[in-house]
Amino acid sequence: MVSGRGGIGESPAQRQPALALHHIHAAHHTTPVLHGVNLTIHPGEIVVLLGPNGAGKSTLCQVAAGQLTPTQGRVTVAGQDVTRQKPTDRSRAGILLAPETRAVFPTLTIDENLTLHLPDNPSREAVYTRFPALAARRTVPAASLSGGEQQLLSLAPLLQHPPDVLIADEPSLGLAPRVADEVFRLLAELRDAGTGLLLVEEKAAEVLGLADTVAYLAQGRVAWSGPREDVRVDRLTEAYLGLAAPEARAEPHPAEEARRP
């Protein structure tokens, strides 16, 4: 498992948030899903969002990426309110979503897929140098790749032009452990390049070593959030079983602590 911290000089809590959710309420159709969620992602920080199925993790990703407008609350990017901004505008602002499904064109070759994101040959060659398995099969259709190879193909171009924020929804879903580790290494490289990452996972044991900050989502509320070092097994169990009482147990994000006098 990859571990470590981003090396930009300041701790994440000392930098302005790249993306922040402020008291977010959201619903699908008429069904409430999120209930007053606060979450902050700083440059060079990986925030791992954990929680059971149905907790609202994917809904939170949609709100963060602009695919779903909250019923209450605000979304800010570098301090600017983007709550009503379209997903395309949010993407142009440097906020990218890597969904559960692989973002590749299956009938195009590996090289054609990369060319869509990296039209210049030196950038593509840099990807091939970093991922020799892709280089060896650059002329084959993406459909012939395994799920893990398709995930690497969809994420690899980001290393050449790191986004301000990457929202990765279950990036290791269905991957073999070896390939999942390669995906996590790629995400760690993005963090070290200054990207803030919101990493949504259900497999807590496999991603805690990658996290700077951990947040537990239970029944549409952040049951607890704090530094990775403060994670306790009982909190994890509570969050996954939906037993935590958010009003009584919720603790401030490290950035909120830093702002206190």
C-alpha positions in Angstrom: 0.0 0.0 0.0 1.2 3.5 -0.9 1.7 5.9 2.0 3.1 9.3 2.6 2.3 12.9 2.5 2.3 15.6 -0.2 5.5 17.6 -0.1 4.5 21.2 -1.1 5.9 22.9 2.0 2.8 23.7 4.0 0.4 21.4 5.6 -3.0 21.1 3.9 -4.8 23.0 6.6 -2.5 26.0 6.1 -3.6 26.5 2.5 -6.8 27.9 1.1 -9.3 25.1 0.3 -9.3 24.1 -3.3 -12.9 22.7 -2.9 -15.3 23.1 0.0 -18.8 21.9 0.7 -20.7 24.1 3.1 -23.7 22.6 4.9 -24.8 20.6 1.9 -28.3 19.2 1.6 -29.1 17.2 -1.5 -31.8 14.9 -2.8 -32.5 12.5 -5.6 -35.9 13.5 -7.0 -37.8 14.0 -3.7 -35.7 11.7 -1.5 -33.3 13.5 0.8 -29.8 12.0 0.7 -27.3 14.4 2.2 -28.1 16.3 5.4 -25.8 19.3 6.2 -22.5 17.9 5.0 -19.3 20.0 5.5 -16.2 18.8 3.7 -13.0 20.6 2.7 -10.2 19.5 0.3 -6.9 21.5 0.2 -4.2 21.5 -2.5 -1.9 18.5 -2.0 -4.3 16.7 0.3 -6.1 13.4 0.0 -9.4 13.3 1.8 -10.7 9.7 2.0 -14.4 9.5 2.3 -15.6 6.2 3.8 -19.0 4.8 4.5 -21.4 1.9 3.7 -23.5 1.5 0.6 -26.4 4.0 0.7 -24.5 6.5 2.9 -24.6 9.2 0.1 -21.0 9.0 -1.1 -21.8 9.0 -4.8 -24.3 11.8 -4.3 -21.7 13.9 -2.5 -19.3 13.3 -5.5 -22.1 14.5 -7.9 -22.6 17.7 -5.9 -18.9 18.4 -5.7 -18.5 17.9 -9.5 -21.5 20.0 -10.3 -23.6 17.1 -11.6 -26.2 17.6 -8.9 -27.3 21.0 -7.5 -27.8 20.9 -3.7 -31.1 21.9 -2.2 -29.3 23.8 0.5 -25.7 24.9 1.1 -22.8 26.1 -1.0 -19.9 24.7 -3.0 -16.8 26.9 -3.3 -13.7 26.5 -5.4 -10.7 28.5 -4.2 -13.2 30.6 -2.2 -15.5 31.3 -5.2 -19.1 30.2 -5.0 -19.8 27.7 -7.8 -22.9 26.1 -6.4 -25.0 26.8 -9.5 -22.2 26.3 -12.0 -22.6 23.7 -14.7 -20.4 20.6 -14.7 -18.5 21.7 -17.8 -17.7 25.0 -16.1 -16.6 23.2 -13.0 -14.3 21.0 -15.1 -12.8 24.1 -16.8 -12.1 25.5 -13.3 -10.0 22.4 -12.6 -12.5 20.2 -10.7 -12.6 16.8 -12.4 -14.7 13.7 -11.6 -13.3 10.2 -12.2 -16.5 8.1 -12.0 -16.9 4.4 -11.1 -17.1 3.6 -14.8 -13.9 3.8 -16.8 -13.7 7.0 -18.8 -12.3 5.5 -22.0 -13.6 5.0 -25.6 -13.6 1.2 -26.0 -13.5 1.1 -29.8 -10.5 3.5 -30.0 -6.9 2.4 -29.5 -4.9 3.2 -26.4 -3.0 5.8 -28.4 -6.2 7.4 -29.8 -7.7 7.6 -26.3 -4.6 9.3 -25.0 -4.5 11.7 -28.0 -7.9 13.0 -27.1 -6.4 14.2 -23.8 -2.8 14.7 -24.9 -2.5 15.9 -28.5 1.2 16.5 -28.3 3.4 13.4 -28.8 5.9 14.2 -25.9 3.1 14.1 -23.3 1.9 10.8 -24.6 5.4 9.4 -24.6 5.8 10.5 -21.0 2.7 8.4 -20.2 4.1 5.4 -22.0 7.4 5.8 -20.1 5.5 5.8 -16.8 3.2 2.9 -17.8 5.1 0.5 -20.1 2.2 -1.9 -20.2 0.2 0.7 -22.0 3.1 1.4 -24.4 3.4 -2.2 -25.3 -0.2 -2.3 -26.5 -0.7 1.2 -27.8 -2.3 0.1 -31.1 -4.9 -2.2 -29.6 -8.5 -1.1 -28.8 -9.2 0.0 -25.2 -12.0 -2.6 -25.1 -9.3 -5.4 -25.0 -7.8 -4.0 -21.8 -8.6 -5.3 -18.4 -10.7 -3.1 -16.1 -7.5 -2.1 -14.2 -5.7 -1.2 -17.4 -8.7 0.9 -18.5 -8.7 2.7 -15.2 -5.0 3.5 -15.6 -5.6 4.7 -19.2 -8.3 7.0 -18.0 -6.3 8.5 -15.2 -2.8 8.5 -16.7 -3.2 11.8 -18.8 -3.9 13.7 -15.5 -0.2 13.2 -14.5 0.8 15.5 -17.4 -1.7 18.2 -16.6 -2.7 17.7 -12.9 -6.2 19.2 -12.1 -6.8 21.4 -9.1 -9.1 18.8 -7.6 -9.8 15.2 -8.6 -13.0 13.5 -7.3 -12.4 9.7 -7.6 -15.5 7.6 -6.9 -14.4 4.0 -6.1 -11.3 4.0 -8.4 -10.3 0.5 -7.2 -13.7 -1.0 -7.7 -13.3 -4.5 -9.2 -9.5 -4.3 -9.6 -7.0 -6.9 -8.6 -4.9 -5.9 -5.6 -1.7 -5.3 -7.8 -3.5 -3.1 -10.2 -5.3 -1.2 -7.4 -2.0 -0.4 -5.8 -0.8 1.0 -9.2 -3.9 3.2 -9.3 -3.2 4.4 -5.7 0.4 5.2 -6.6 -0.9 7.3 -9.5 -3.2 9.2 -7.1 -0.3 9.7 -4.7 1.7 11.3 -7.5 -1.2 13.6 -8.3 -1.3 14.6 -4.6 2.4 15.3 -4.7 1.9 17.5 -7.7 -0.4 19.7 -5.7 -3.8 18.2 -6.7 -6.4 18.0 -3.9 -8.2 14.6 -4.0 -11.5 13.5 -2.7 -11.2 9.7 -2.7 -14.3 7.7 -2.2 -13.9 4.1 -1.1 -15.6 1.3 0.7 -12.4 -0.7 1.4 -11.1 1.2 4.4 -8.0 -0.9 5.0 -6.8 -0.5 1.5 -6.8 3.3 1.4 -6.1 4.6 4.9 -2.4 4.5 4.2 -3.0 6.9 1.4 -5.1 9.4 3.3 -4.2 12.7 4.9 -7.7 13.3 6.2 -10.5 10.8 6.7 -14.2 11.4 6.8 -16.9 8.9 7.7 -20.3 9.3 6.0 -23.2 7.6 7.6 -26.9 8.1 6.6 -26.1 11.3 4.7 -24.1 13.0 7.5 -20.4 13.2 8.3 -20.2 11.2 11.5 -16.6 12.1 12.0 -13.7 13.7 10.2 -10.0 14.3 11.2 -6.4 13.4 10.4 -5.6 9.8 9.5 -3.6 9.4 12.7 -6.7 10.0 14.7 -8.7 7.2 13.1 -10.1 4.6 15.6 -11.6 1.2 14.9 -14.7 2.0 16.9 -15.4 5.1 14.8 -15.0 3.1 11.7 -17.3 0.4 13.0 -19.9 3.0 14.0 -19.8 4.7 10.6 -20.2 1.5 8.7 -23.0 0.2 10.8 -24.7 3.6 10.9 -24.6 3.8 14.7 -22.8 7.2 15.0 -24.9 10.1 16.3 -23.6 13.0 14.1 -25.0 15.8 16.3 -23.2 14.4 19.4 -20.1 13.0 17.8 -19.2 15.2 14.9 -15.8 16.7 15.2 -14.4 19.7 13.3 -12.3 19.3 10.2 -8.6 20.1 10.9 -9.0 23.3 8.8 -11.7 24.5 11.1 -9.5 23.8 14.1 -6.7 25.8 12.5 -9.0 28.8 12.1 -10.0 28.8 15.8 -8.4 31.5 18.0 
